[in-house]
Amino acid sequence: MTQNQRTIKRLIIIVIYLLIIGGLVLGIYNLIKPKATCNDGLKNQGEVGIDCGGPCTKCEPMPKIENIQVLEQYVIPAGSNKYDALVKIKNPNVLFGLGNFDYSLDFADRDGQIITTQSGSNFLLPGQEKYIFAFDIDLGQAESRSFKFRVKSFRWEGFSSYAQPNIAVYQKEFNFMTPGSGFAQLKAKIQNRSEYDFHKITTRAIIRDKAGRPVAINETSSNDVKVNEEREVTFQWDGPFTKDIDVQNIEVVPELNIFDNENFMKVHGSPEQYKTYGGDNPSQPFPFLK
């Protein structure tokens, strides 16, 4: 046997040994590795998506989420060269809400230069019409008093079913106050007619003139409101209004954040997260506004 033949024989033996060892290792791995399932949180075993498609149940299509609508936005004189701002938005989606979104109100002068920015974070329930307020904004001597409402990041959450929390409002009473004690006061009663206690209910008040434009806004919070409990909420304004008001068109709007209430959330099903349109990019305009 020549040297070349011996070398080839050794290589063949080495390859055979490697194949045997590789087969044993692969066999042991297949015996001990966890079997792929349709709830392991992985896209494997020929699945089209994570734990759906292929051998698992059919993947659900990406839900269609309608545009959020901006219904109103106003700058309201608040005295001493200060201004308040009101934005009213509407979520037309009955099974999708925003568990959290960051927003800004960019106030600009007549030339479009930003004077000041008010930022905050909030939530939006399925099907909700919601007010967002900003108070005591200093706009200096700017002739133009307008602003642009922007949402910088957001996260949609879906529910299998949903019903609005039942917070009743009644016995609204508006009065102008005696000199020295303030200018005007609004009182109302709210009652928790839902099935659960709530840690916090925020109530907002909007007073309008006879043309329907906001003249004054205010808000207050009620803590630890029990089932069927009634609370009185009071709003007070110290300075005079710039226009005559329509006392028949005073809004008192309570709301609560069900996304922060674990017990309440169980009634409506667990939320499912949906990533959509790169909403966590602060530089990208909010695509759902129109």
ABEGO torsion letter per residue (X at the ends): XBAAAAAAAAAAAAAAAAAAAAAAAAAAAAAABBBBBAAAGBBBGGBABBGBEEABBBBBBBBBBBBBBBABBBBBBAEGGBBBBBBBBBBABAABBBABBBBBBBBBBAAGBBABBBBBBBBBBBGBBBBBBBBGBBAEABABBBBBBBBABBBBBBBABBBBBBBBBBGBBBBBBBBGAEABBBBBBBBBABABBBABBBBBBBBBBAAGBBABBBBBBBBGBBBGBBBBBBBBBABBBABBBBAAABBBBBBBBAAABAAAAAAAEBBBBBBBGGAABAABBBAABX
